[in-house]
């Protein structure tokens, strides 16, 4: 059932009036926390919505968000939705060339930008983040209600062709998150959820902010620049009951003893596959389990383990109740093993790729959206992950196209060809590596600096490996999997 008329921001903040003085958001600094009550949060969102309307923006306009890890990010995001604008969150780590390409795809009516964050080479007017703070006190805008299936927001993800692709979601996408609350994180109104990610990332934005606010709970977020080593202390000091992070953060925390966390009920993991060794080590260190969820930019998470239905060992968990999930084989039929797919009528599925109807249609087999990930359904009904059907990589929870990395590297005068792959360097750790050909091996520091000027930090290779030639198939297709298999065999990771 999709309620209509509907507004995503109104849905997220519907419980603000229940307890206006309750802490909705606490940004945890080294000495003290910056706290936002529900009344302050909703007032800021609706005030900024008024400011955006008075600035001349009209319903349906697209707004590029270039903001850091500060409360202005979710305020701007929800304010745009409240005013029926279409926000597009982006990582502040993207370089000028990267955000210029995205801006060309988005064609924004304006850009909301924080200090020191790269801006695109574009003529769209820029609203500085400081202006938003001045708008907090404006008269509150009414929520723009309408069709729940109308465009809500855009998320950019790496496409298989190496170009950033806009994923357009409807306002009703927030309704699918109710299935996650029951089928993954078990969030209640009394919980205090600490998320270790950046605001702009959909994992943090959804699980760390929107879900707690929808439930009337408290969202805890470390202040910008907080070292991961400080997270256990923050968890204890601020009575966090749920902790959410990517597997890499859990691995970092486990490098040192963790003090008792008496209020912590469980952890959440998403963004990339959680190694069983990490799950077991966290359980031993804290006495709490980690519940993993599988999803993607096009549909957030929809397969998971949960407190009342833990994932069997070696699986992703179960399809969340209320979701329409199947495994589609090569004949296009549902099977026990095949590509993990989401039905086009699932509430959480995207409207489509922004202004790319042909690319959208190509991802469907009949009524099923194909994720590109292979799964196997166990006898108990859980889904076991079997790997990618293509060469897409995962770095810190972000999907990264190898073509995007390769295109940046071949601009170096000493590189003739490049192949980017993710390599398993330890049983529970993978990194992006760049194999390349050229007259001679190049200093790794030089290549790392070259890549950092052209790619966001999470896309940059950690290893650079010179080869006399790169393997290719009969049709001259680059065989990235061969490089991965050879390297992992030679280094004892096969």
LINJOCOR-V961685 format. One record per residue. N is the residue number from 0. RES is the residue in one letter. D_LAST is the distance of its C-alpha to the last C-alpha in Angstrom with 1 decimal. Layout:
n,res,d_last
N,RES,D_LAST
N,RES,D_LAST
This chain:
n,res,d_last
0,X,47.5
1,X,47.5
2,X,50.4
3,X,52.6
4,X,53.7
5,X,50.7
6,X,49.3
7,X,45.9
8,X,47.2
9,X,50.1
10,X,47.7
11,X,45.5
12,X,48.6
13,X,50.7
14,X,50.6
15,X,51.7
16,X,55.3
17,X,54.6
18,X,54.1
19,X,54.7
20,X,54.6
21,X,51.3
22,X,48.4
23,X,46.3
24,X,44.2
25,X,43.7
26,X,42.1
27,X,41.2
28,X,42.1
29,X,42.0
30,X,45.6
31,X,46.6
32,X,45.6
33,X,47.0
34,X,48.0
35,X,48.9
36,X,50.9
37,X,50.7
38,X,54.1
39,X,53.1
40,X,49.9
41,X,51.7
42,X,54.6
43,X,52.4
44,X,50.6
45,X,53.9
46,X,55.7
47,X,53.0
48,X,53.3
49,X,57.0
50,X,56.4
51,X,54.0
52,X,56.7
53,X,59.4
54,X,57.3
55,X,57.8
56,X,54.5
57,X,54.9
58,X,53.0
59,X,49.9
60,X,49.6
61,X,46.0
62,X,45.5
63,X,42.6
64,X,41.7
65,X,40.8
66,X,41.0
67,X,39.2
68,X,38.1
69,X,41.7
70,X,43.7
71,X,45.2
72,X,42.0
73,X,42.3
74,X,46.1
75,X,45.9
76,X,43.5
77,X,45.7
78,X,48.9
79,X,47.8
80,X,47.2
81,X,50.5
82,X,52.3
83,X,50.5
84,X,48.7
85,X,45.1
86,X,43.0
87,X,39.7
88,X,37.7
89,X,35.6
90,X,33.6
91,X,35.8
92,X,33.0
93,X,33.3
94,X,35.0
95,X,38.3
96,X,37.0
97,X,34.4
98,X,37.2
99,X,39.6
100,X,37.5
101,X,37.2
102,X,40.9
103,X,41.7
104,X,39.9
105,X,41.5
106,X,45.1
107,X,46.0
108,X,49.6
109,X,48.9
110,X,46.3
111,X,46.3
112,X,45.0
113,X,44.6
114,X,45.4
115,X,43.0
116,X,40.6
117,X,40.1
118,X,42.4
119,X,42.2
120,X,44.6
121,X,46.6
122,X,50.2
123,X,49.6
124,X,51.6
125,X,49.9
126,X,50.8
127,X,50.0
128,X,48.4
129,X,51.5
130,X,53.5
131,X,51.7
132,X,52.9
133,X,56.4
134,X,56.0
135,X,55.1
136,X,58.8
137,X,59.8
138,X,61.3
139,X,58.5
140,X,57.7
141,X,57.7
142,X,54.4
143,X,54.3
144,X,53.9
145,X,53.0
146,X,50.9
147,X,47.6
148,X,45.9
149,X,47.0
150,X,44.6
151,X,43.6
152,X,40.9
153,X,38.3
154,X,34.7
155,X,32.9
156,X,29.3
157,X,27.3
158,X,27.8
159,X,25.5
160,X,28.1
161,X,27.6
162,X,30.9
163,X,31.6
164,X,32.8
165,X,35.3
166,X,34.8
167,X,38.3
168,X,38.8
169,X,42.1
170,X,44.1
171,X,43.2
172,X,39.5
173,X,40.4
174,X,41.6
175,X,38.1
176,X,37.2
177,X,39.4
178,X,36.9
179,X,34.3
180,X,36.8
181,X,37.2
182,X,33.7
183,X,31.6
184,X,33.2
185,X,36.4
186,X,38.4
187,X,42.1
188,X,45.1
189,X,45.0
190,X,41.4
191,X,40.5
192,X,37.1
193,X,35.4
194,X,32.9
195,X,31.0
196,X,30.6
197,X,33.0
198,X,35.8
199,X,35.0
200,X,31.7
201,X,32.2
202,X,30.3
203,X,32.7
204,X,35.7
205,X,35.3
206,X,33.9
207,X,35.4
208,X,38.8
209,X,39.9
210,X,39.0
211,X,40.7
212,X,43.7
213,X,44.0
214,X,44.1
215,X,46.4
216,X,43.9
217,X,43.2
218,X,40.4
219,X,39.3
220,X,37.6
221,X,36.9
222,X,39.0
223,X,37.6
224,X,36.0
225,X,35.3
226,X,32.5
227,X,29.9
228,X,30.9
229,X,34.3
230,X,33.0
231,X,33.4
232,X,37.0
233,X,37.7
234,X,36.4
235,X,38.8
236,X,41.7
237,X,41.9
238,X,41.3
239,X,38.3
240,X,37.7
241,X,34.6
242,X,31.9
243,X,29.8
244,X,27.0
245,X,23.5
246,X,20.5
247,X,20.5
248,X,24.0
249,X,23.4
250,X,20.8
251,X,23.4
252,X,26.1
253,X,24.2
254,X,24.2
255,X,27.9
256,X,29.9
257,X,31.3
258,X,34.9
259,X,36.1
260,X,36.3
261,X,39.0
262,X,39.5
263,X,35.9
264,X,35.3
265,X,31.7
266,X,29.2
267,X,28.0
268,X,24.7
269,X,24.1
270,X,22.9
271,X,19.2
272,X,17.1
273,X,17.9
274,X,15.2
275,X,16.6
276,X,16.4
277,X,18.7
278,X,21.0
279,X,21.4
280,X,22.1
281,X,24.7
282,X,26.3
283,X,26.8
284,X,28.0
285,X,30.4
286,X,31.1
287,X,30.4
288,X,27.8
289,X,26.0
290,X,26.6
291,X,24.2
292,X,25.5
293,X,24.1
294,X,26.1
295,X,26.7
296,X,29.5
297,X,31.2
298,X,31.6
299,X,30.6
300,X,29.1
301,X,29.8
302,X,27.3
303,X,27.0
304,X,27.5
305,X,30.9
306,X,32.9
307,X,34.7
308,X,31.8
309,X,28.5
310,X,25.3
311,X,23.9
312,X,20.7
313,X,17.7
314,X,20.1
315,X,21.7
316,X,25.0
317,X,28.0
318,X,29.9
319,X,32.6
320,X,36.1
321,X,38.0
322,X,35.2
323,X,34.9
324,X,31.2
325,X,29.9
326,X,26.9
327,X,28.0
328,X,26.7
329,X,27.1
330,X,30.8
331,X,31.5
332,X,32.1
333,X,31.1
334,X,28.5
335,X,26.2
336,X,23.1
337,X,23.4
338,X,23.7
339,X,24.9
340,X,28.5
341,X,31.5
342,X,35.1
343,X,37.3
344,X,39.8
345,X,37.5
346,X,39.4
347,X,36.4
348,X,35.3
349,X,36.3
350,X,39.4
351,X,37.4
352,X,36.1
353,X,39.0
354,X,41.4
355,X,38.8
356,X,40.0
357,X,38.3
358,X,34.8
359,X,35.5
360,X,36.5
361,X,33.5
362,X,31.2
363,X,33.2
364,X,33.2
365,X,36.7
366,X,37.1
367,X,33.4
368,X,31.6
369,X,28.0
370,X,25.5
371,X,22.7
372,X,20.3
373,X,19.5
374,X,20.4
375,X,21.2
376,X,24.4
377,X,24.4
378,X,27.6
379,X,28.6
380,X,28.5
381,X,25.6
382,X,23.1
383,X,19.4
384,X,17.4
385,X,15.2
386,X,14.6
387,X,16.8
388,X,18.8
389,X,19.1
390,X,17.6
391,X,19.2
392,X,17.6
393,X,18.4
394,X,19.6
395,X,21.6
396,X,22.4
397,X,23.7
398,X,22.7
399,X,22.5
400,X,23.0
401,X,21.1
402,X,24.4
403,X,26.3
404,X,24.2
405,X,24.3
406,X,28.1
407,X,28.8
408,X,27.0
409,X,28.6
410,X,31.9
411,X,31.3
412,X,33.4
413,X,30.8
414,X,28.1
415,X,28.4
416,X,25.4
417,X,22.7
418,X,19.5
419,X,18.3
420,X,14.9
421,X,13.3
422,X,10.3
423,X,8.5
424,X,10.0
425,X,10.2
426,X,9.5
427,X,12.6
428,X,13.1
429,X,12.6
430,X,15.0
431,X,16.5
432,X,16.1
433,X,18.6
434,X,18.2
435,X,21.7
436,X,24.1
437,X,27.5
438,X,29.9
439,X,28.1
440,X,25.6
441,X,27.1
442,X,27.3
443,X,24.8
444,X,27.7
445,X,29.6
446,X,27.0
447,X,26.4
448,X,30.1
449,X,30.5
450,X,27.9
451,X,29.6
452,X,32.9
453,X,31.6
454,X,29.1
455,X,29.1
456,X,27.3
457,X,24.5
458,X,23.8
459,X,23.6
460,X,20.5
461,X,19.4
462,X,17.8
463,X,19.6
464,X,18.1
465,X,20.7
466,X,20.1
467,X,22.8
468,X,22.0
469,X,19.9
470,X,18.7
471,X,21.1
472,X,21.9
473,X,25.2
474,X,26.8
475,X,25.7
476,X,23.3
477,X,20.7
478,X,17.2
479,X,15.3
480,X,12.3
481,X,12.1
482,X,12.1
483,X,9.3
484,X,7.0
485,X,8.6
486,X,8.6
487,X,5.0
488,X,4.8
489,X,8.2
490,X,7.9
491,X,5.7
492,X,3.8
493,X,0.0
